[in-house]
Amino acid sequence: MSNSFYEVKVVEVGEDAPLMFEEKMMILFNDTVPADLKSISVVHDGDSLTQDIKAGDEMVINDEPFKILFVGDKANETMKELGHATFNFNGDSHSELPGTVCLEQKQIPEVNEKMIISFRR
């Protein structure tokens, strides 16, 4: 698995984003992030998503792959419009929240500005 279909560079990590990481969550937004969510978000410079993210794909954070287990009904739509989805690193294969992507349960690596986050299949 090495065909990257979406790649973004982190431009800002909200001051409270590490608290979300402790809860096994990462909230990703492009520069349209609302002010009230900026402190808990990872902000990136990505353009619109051109291919849908699917279960079985991988999210790669700082060269560490995470298998995608579930993609909510609205997650691809919000990724295309806002560069936004909530990523849960909880090992679940289902979520009631339509904008959520569930990934294998692993520790989220430290996220810094200029870091690359990509998606591949």
Backbone as a printed PyTorch tensor [residue, N CA C, xyz], in Angstrom:
tensor([[[  0.8610,  -1.1830,   0.0000],
         [  0.0000,   0.0000,   0.0000],
         [  0.8950,   1.2310,   0.0000]],

        [[  0.9290,   1.9290,  -1.1160],
         [  1.8040,   3.1010,  -1.1550],
         [  1.2890,   4.1870,  -2.0850]],

        [[  0.1070,   4.0160,  -2.6380],
         [ -0.4230,   5.0060,  -3.5630],
         [ -1.1420,   6.1110,  -2.7990]],

        [[ -0.4220,   7.1940,  -2.5160],
         [ -0.9930,   8.3100,  -1.7690],
         [ -1.9400,   9.0940,  -2.6670]],

        [[ -3.1840,   9.3010,  -2.2000],
         [ -4.1510,  10.0370,  -3.0080],
         [ -4.5320,  11.3810,  -2.4010]],

        [[ -4.0330,  11.6800,  -1.1970],
         [ -4.3100,  12.9790,  -0.5820],
         [ -3.2080,  13.2410,   0.4240]],

        [[ -2.6030,  14.4210,   0.3430],
         [ -1.4900,  14.7550,   1.2300],
         [ -1.6260,  16.2090,   1.6530]],

        [[ -1.4850,  16.4410,   2.9480],
         [ -1.5860,  17.8000,   3.4780],
         [ -0.4070,  18.0640,   4.4090]],

        [[ -0.0930,  19.3490,   4.5640],
         [  0.9500,  19.7530,   5.5100],
         [  0.2670,  20.4590,   6.6760]],

        [[  0.6370,  20.0810,   7.8790],
         [  0.0960,  20.7160,   9.0810],
         [  0.6560,  22.1290,   9.1650]],

        [[ -0.2300,  23.1180,   9.3290],
         [  0.2180,  24.5040,   9.4550],
         [  0.0360,  25.0350,  10.8730]],

        [[ -0.8100,  24.3670,  11.6570],
         [ -1.0130,  24.7950,  13.0440],
         [ -1.6140,  23.6490,  13.8440]],

        [[ -1.1500,  23.5130,  15.0780],
         [ -1.7210,  22.5430,  16.0100],
         [ -2.3240,  23.3510,  17.1490]],

        [[ -3.6330,  23.2570,  17.3070],
         [ -4.3140,  24.0080,  18.3570],
         [ -3.7450,  23.6960,  19.7290]],

        [[ -3.7560,  24.6960,  20.6070],
         [ -3.1350,  24.5220,  21.9240],
         [ -3.7680,  23.3940,  22.7290]],

        [[ -5.0480,  23.1010,  22.4890],
         [ -5.7220,  22.0290,  23.2250],
         [ -5.8310,  20.7320,  22.4260]],

        [[ -5.2710,  20.6950,  21.2220],
         [ -5.3160,  19.4750,  20.4090],
         [ -4.6970,  18.2720,  21.1250]],

        [[ -3.5890,  18.4400,  21.8830],
         [ -3.0390,  17.2860,  22.6010],
         [ -4.0330,  16.6520,  23.5830]],

        [[ -4.9600,  17.4470,  24.1170],
         [ -5.9960,  16.8740,  24.9870],
         [ -6.8970,  15.9430,  24.1870]],

        [[ -7.1580,  16.2880,  22.9410],
         [ -7.9490,  15.4240,  22.0650],
         [ -7.1650,  14.1510,  21.7460]],

        [[ -5.8510,  14.2850,  21.5260],
         [ -5.0220,  13.1130,  21.2400],
         [ -5.0870,  12.1250,  22.4020]],

        [[ -5.1040,  12.6440,  23.6320],
         [ -5.2010,  11.7760,  24.8070],
         [ -6.5000,  10.9790,  24.8030]],

        [[ -7.5340,  11.5370,  24.1780],
         [ -8.8330,  10.8590,  24.0550],
         [ -8.9030,  10.0340,  22.7670]],

        [[ -7.7550,   9.8360,  22.1220],
         [ -7.6350,   9.0620,  20.8840],
         [ -8.3930,   9.6930,  19.7240]],

        [[ -8.4120,  11.0270,  19.6910],
         [ -9.1080,  11.7520,  18.6310],
         [ -8.2110,  12.8220,  18.0200]],

        [[ -8.3940,  13.0330,  16.7170],
         [ -7.7430,  14.1420,  16.0300],
         [ -8.8040,  14.8230,  15.1720]],

        [[ -8.9580,  16.1240,  15.3620],
         [ -9.8980,  16.9030,  14.5620],
         [ -9.0860,  17.6490,  13.5160]],

        [[ -9.3490,  17.3270,  12.2580],
         [ -8.5960,  17.8870,  11.1430],
         [ -9.4560,  18.9160,  10.4220]],

        [[ -8.8780,  20.0630,  10.1070],
         [ -9.5610,  21.1390,   9.3790],
         [ -8.5630,  21.8160,   8.4580]],

        [[ -9.0500,  22.3530,   7.3310],
         [ -8.2020,  23.2480,   6.5530],
         [ -8.3550,  24.6510,   7.1430]],

        [[ -7.9420,  25.6810,   6.4210],
         [ -7.9490,  27.0330,   6.9980],
         [ -9.3460,  27.6320,   7.1770]],

        [[-10.3900,  26.8640,   6.8900],
         [-11.7650,  27.3210,   7.1450],
         [-12.2030,  27.0140,   8.5740]],

        [[-11.3020,  26.5120,   9.3890],
         [-11.6510,  26.0990,  10.7570],
         [-12.3480,  27.2360,  11.5080]],

        [[-13.5160,  26.9550,  12.1110],
         [-14.1920,  27.9840,  12.9190],
         [-13.3430,  28.3510,  14.1400]],

        [[-13.3790,  29.6010,  14.5240],
         [-12.5630,  30.0900,  15.6420],
         [-12.7830,  29.2760,  16.9120]],

        [[-14.0360,  28.8560,  17.1700],
         [-14.3150,  28.1300,  18.4070],
         [-13.7960,  26.6900,  18.3900]],

        [[-13.3570,  26.1870,  17.2420],
         [-12.7990,  24.8320,  17.1660],
         [-11.2910,  24.8250,  16.9210]],

        [[-10.7290,  25.9970,  16.6490],
         [ -9.3130,  26.0670,  16.2780],
         [ -8.3900,  25.5360,  17.3730]],

        [[ -8.7140,  25.7900,  18.6270],
         [ -7.8120,  25.3870,  19.7160],
         [ -7.7100,  23.8690,  19.8690]],

        [[ -8.7120,  23.1230,  19.3770],
         [ -8.6760,  21.6610,  19.5160],
         [ -8.3710,  20.9620,  18.1900]],

        [[ -8.0680,  21.7390,  17.1640],
         [ -7.9090,  21.1830,  15.8170],
         [ -6.4630,  21.1480,  15.3470]],

        [[ -6.2330,  20.2570,  14.3810],
         [ -5.0020,  20.2360,  13.6060],
         [ -5.3680,  20.8820,  12.2730]],

        [[ -4.7570,  22.0340,  11.9870],
         [ -5.0900,  22.8110,  10.7930],
         [ -4.0570,  22.4950,   9.7050]],

        [[ -4.5620,  22.2560,   8.4840],
         [ -3.6770,  21.8810,   7.3790],
         [ -3.8870,  22.7860,   6.1720]],

        [[ -2.9950,  22.6520,   5.1990],
         [ -3.0190,  23.5040,   4.0080],
         [ -3.6310,  22.8160,   2.7960]],

        [[ -4.2780,  21.6770,   2.9980],
         [ -4.7570,  20.8670,   1.8810],
         [ -5.8740,  21.4860,   1.0730]],

        [[ -5.8780,  21.1510,  -0.2100],
         [ -6.9770,  21.5010,  -1.0950],
         [ -8.0840,  20.4750,  -0.8990]],

        [[ -9.0450,  20.4960,  -1.7900],
         [-10.1700,  19.5740,  -1.6960],
         [ -9.7290,  18.1340,  -1.9180]],

        [[-10.3080,  17.2630,  -1.1460],
         [-10.1360,  15.8280,  -1.3210],
         [-10.7180,  15.4560,  -2.6810]],

        [[ -9.9840,  14.7060,  -3.4850],
         [-10.4650,  14.3620,  -4.8250],
         [-10.9470,  12.9190,  -4.9330]],

        [[-10.5300,  12.0620,  -4.0180],
         [-10.9910,  10.6750,  -3.9770],
         [-11.5450,  10.4060,  -2.5930]],

        [[-12.6000,   9.6150,  -2.5250],
         [-13.1770,   9.2840,  -1.2250],
         [-12.2240,   8.4390,  -0.3940]],

        [[-12.2020,   8.7210,   0.8930],
         [-11.5000,   7.8810,   1.8600],
         [-12.3980,   6.6790,   2.1180]],

        [[-11.8090,   5.4790,   2.1420],
         [-12.5900,   4.2550,   2.3130],
         [-11.9720,   3.3900,   3.4060]],

        [[-12.8110,   2.5430,   4.0060],
         [-12.2930,   1.5350,   4.9330],
         [-11.2720,   0.6910,   4.1700]],

        [[-10.1560,   0.4000,   4.8180],
         [ -9.0700,  -0.3350,   4.1790],
         [ -7.9320,   0.5690,   3.7350]],

        [[ -8.2120,   1.8600,   3.5350],
         [ -7.1520,   2.8250,   3.2360],
         [ -6.3080,   3.0330,   4.4920]],

        [[ -5.2290,   3.7670,   4.3500],
         [ -4.3950,   4.1210,   5.4970],
         [ -4.2380,   5.6270,   5.5860]],

        [[ -4.2590,   6.1200,   6.8220],
         [ -3.8810,   7.4960,   7.1210],
         [ -2.4460,   7.4020,   7.6240]],

        [[ -1.5610,   8.2290,   7.0860],
         [ -0.1520,   8.1780,   7.4720],
         [  0.2100,   9.5020,   8.1310]],

        [[  0.6480,   9.4090,   9.3890],
         [  1.0270,  10.5850,  10.1640],
         [  2.5090,  10.4690,  10.4820]],

        [[  3.2980,  11.3830,   9.9470],
         [  4.7420,  11.3700,  10.1910],
         [  5.3400,   9.9920,   9.8940]],

        [[  4.9780,   9.4400,   8.7420],
         [  5.4590,   8.1400,   8.2560],
         [  4.9110,   6.9410,   9.0220]],

        [[  3.9920,   7.1330,   9.9540],
         [  3.3980,   6.0060,  10.6730],
         [  1.9910,   5.7410,  10.1370]],

        [[  1.7600,   4.5240,   9.5840],
         [  0.4520,   4.2180,   9.0020],
         [ -0.5770,   3.7760,  10.0450]],

        [[ -1.8190,   4.1790,   9.7970],
         [ -2.9610,   3.7810,  10.6190],
         [ -4.0410,   3.2640,   9.6760]],

        [[ -4.4630,   2.0260,   9.8650],
         [ -5.4860,   1.4310,   9.0060],
         [ -6.8460,   2.0480,   9.3100]],

        [[ -7.5540,   2.4520,   8.2610],
         [ -8.8920,   3.0250,   8.4010],
         [ -9.9030,   1.8890,   8.4300]],

        [[-10.7250,   1.8670,   9.4860],
         [-11.6830,   0.7890,   9.7010],
         [-13.1080,   1.1690,   9.3250]],

        [[-13.4300,   2.4610,   9.3930],
         [-14.8010,   2.9220,   9.1510],
         [-14.7670,   4.3790,   8.7140]],

        [[-15.6350,   4.7240,   7.7600],
         [-15.7660,   6.1090,   7.3020],
         [-17.2370,   6.4890,   7.3920]],

        [[-17.5540,   7.4920,   8.2120],
         [-18.9310,   7.9460,   8.3770],
         [-19.5180,   8.5050,   7.0910]],

        [[-20.8430,   8.5110,   7.0170],
         [-21.5740,   8.9270,   5.8120],
         [-21.2290,  10.3330,   5.3370]],

        [[-20.8780,  11.2330,   6.2440],
         [-20.6130,  12.6340,   5.8820],
         [-19.1250,  12.9790,   5.8630]],

        [[-18.2690,  12.0570,   6.2730],
         [-16.8400,  12.3720,   6.4200],
         [-16.1930,  12.8150,   5.1090]],

        [[-16.4670,  12.1210,   4.0190],
         [-15.8630,  12.5200,   2.7400],
         [-16.4030,  13.8620,   2.2660]],

        [[-17.6850,  14.1060,   2.5030],
         [-18.2910,  15.3870,   2.1190],
         [-17.6250,  16.5510,   2.8570]],

        [[-17.4390,  16.4010,   4.1750],
         [-16.8210,  17.4880,   4.9420],
         [-15.3240,  17.6060,   4.6450]],

        [[-14.6750,  16.4890,   4.3110],
         [-13.2640,  16.5700,   3.9060],
         [-13.1360,  17.3340,   2.5920]],

        [[-14.0730,  17.1320,   1.6770],
         [-14.0260,  17.8380,   0.3890],
         [-14.3310,  19.3220,   0.5590]],

        [[-15.3040,  19.6450,   1.4170],
         [-15.7320,  21.0360,   1.5770],
         [-14.8450,  21.8430,   2.5240]],

        [[-14.4230,  21.2210,   3.6270],
         [-13.7450,  21.9500,   4.7050],
         [-12.3910,  21.3560,   5.0990]],

        [[-11.9930,  20.2870,   4.4240],
         [-10.7890,  19.5860,   4.8590],
         [-10.9610,  19.0470,   6.2650]],

        [[-12.2070,  18.7140,   6.6270],
         [-12.5330,  18.3950,   8.0160],
         [-13.1370,  17.0080,   8.1950]],

        [[-12.6640,  16.3470,   9.2150],
         [-13.2880,  15.1430,   9.7550],
         [-12.7070,  14.9410,  11.1450]],

        [[-13.4030,  14.1420,  11.9300],
         [-12.8920,  13.7320,  13.2330],
         [-12.3570,  12.3200,  13.0730]],

        [[-11.1090,  12.1250,  13.4460],
         [-10.4630,  10.8250,  13.3290],
         [-10.3380,  10.2180,  14.7220]],

        [[-10.9810,   9.0560,  14.9130],
         [-10.9410,   8.3490,  16.1910],
         [-10.0070,   7.1530,  16.0610]],

        [[ -8.9710,   7.1370,  16.8610],
         [ -7.9840,   6.0530,  16.8560],
         [ -8.3670,   5.0590,  17.9520]],

        [[ -9.5860,   4.5090,  17.8270],
         [-10.1680,   3.7080,  18.8980],
         [-10.3860,   2.2470,  18.5290]],

        [[-10.0660,   1.8600,  17.3140],
         [-10.2320,   0.4740,  16.8950],
         [-11.6580,   0.0860,  16.5620]],

        [[-12.5870,   1.0350,  16.5920],
         [-13.9920,   0.7280,  16.3110],
         [-14.2370,   0.6050,  14.8110]],

        [[-15.2390,  -0.1910,  14.4670],
         [-15.6210,  -0.3420,  13.0600],
         [-16.9800,   0.2930,  12.7920]],

        [[-17.4060,   1.1870,  13.7000],
         [-18.6820,   1.8850,  13.5360],
         [-18.6790,   3.1320,  14.4260]],

        [[-19.4150,   4.1490,  13.9970],
         [-19.6270,   5.3460,  14.8080],
         [-20.9960,   5.9000,  14.4810]],

        [[-21.6750,   6.4130,  15.4910],
         [-22.9760,   7.0510,  15.2910],
         [-22.8190,   8.4350,  14.6630]],

        [[-21.6280,   9.0070,  14.7430],
         [-21.3910,  10.3570,  14.2400],
         [-20.9930,  10.2960,  12.7660]],

        [[-21.7600,  10.9310,  11.8770],
         [-21.5400,  10.7760,  10.4360],
         [-20.2540,  11.3960,   9.8970]],

        [[-19.6220,  12.3060,  10.6360],
         [-18.3900,  12.9370,  10.1730],
         [-17.1370,  12.3040,  10.7370]],

        [[-17.2750,  11.0880,  11.2530],
         [-16.1730,  10.4210,  11.9390],
         [-15.5220,   9.3530,  11.0690]],

        [[-14.2040,   9.2570,  11.1820],
         [-13.4260,   8.1840,  10.5720],
         [-12.7750,   7.4260,  11.7270]],

        [[-12.9960,   6.1040,  11.7790],
         [-12.3930,   5.2780,  12.8300],
         [-11.1670,   4.5620,  12.2710]],

        [[-10.1230,   4.5320,  13.0910],
         [ -8.8670,   3.9030,  12.7050],
         [ -8.4560,   2.8900,  13.7550]],

        [[ -7.4550,   2.0920,  13.3990],
         [ -6.9510,   1.1190,  14.3570],
         [ -6.4890,   1.8340,  15.6220]],

        [[ -6.5590,   1.1100,  16.7260],
         [ -6.1880,   1.6970,  18.0100],
         [ -4.6760,   1.6340,  18.1840]],

        [[ -4.0600,   2.7950,  18.0230],
         [ -2.6240,   2.9610,  18.2490],
         [ -2.4230,   4.3640,  18.7840]],

        [[ -1.3110,   4.5590,  19.4520],
         [ -0.9510,   5.8790,  19.9690],
         [ -0.7820,   6.8610,  18.8140]],

        [[ -1.3820,   8.0380,  18.9340],
         [ -1.2100,   9.0830,  17.9280],
         [  0.1850,   9.6810,  18.1260]],

        [[  0.9980,   9.7300,  17.0680],
         [  2.3290,  10.3280,  17.2380],
         [  2.2270,  11.8260,  17.4970]],

        [[  3.2970,  12.3870,  18.0000],
         [  3.3270,  13.8340,  18.2180],
         [  3.1160,  14.5370,  16.8800]],

        [[  2.2250,  15.5050,  16.8780],
         [  1.8930,  16.2290,  15.6530],
         [  2.4580,  17.6410,  15.7600]],

        [[  3.2110,  18.0450,  14.7440],
         [  3.8610,  19.3560,  14.7260],
         [  3.5740,  20.0780,  13.4200]],

        [[  3.7730,  21.3980,  13.4500],
         [  3.6830,  22.1830,  12.2210],
         [  4.6820,  21.6460,  11.2020]],

        [[  4.3000,  21.7120,   9.9460],
         [  5.0900,  21.2710,   8.7950],
         [  5.0990,  19.7570,   8.6180]],

        [[  4.4770,  19.0110,   9.5270],
         [  4.3810,  17.5690,   9.3980],
         [  3.4110,  17.2360,   8.2590]],

        [[  3.6550,  16.1170,   7.5840],
         [  2.7930,  15.6700,   6.4870],
         [  1.8300,  14.5920,   6.9920]],

        [[  0.5660,  14.7540,   6.6240],
         [ -0.4590,  13.7340,   6.8540],
         [ -0.9640,  13.3360,   5.4760]],

        [[ -0.9710,  12.0320,   5.2100],
         [ -1.4220,  11.5840,   3.8940],
         [ -2.3860,  10.4130,   4.0260]],

        [[ -3.0540,  10.1470,   2.9250],
         [ -3.9790,   9.0220,   2.8350],
         [ -3.5680,   8.2070,   1.6250]],

        [[ -3.5440,   6.8850,   1.7880],
         [ -3.1240,   6.0150,   0.6910],
         [ -3.9570,   4.7410,   0.6730]],

        [[ -3.9280,   4.1190,  -0.5020],
         [ -4.5930,   2.8140,  -0.6040],
         [ -3.6970,   1.8500,  -1.3510]]])
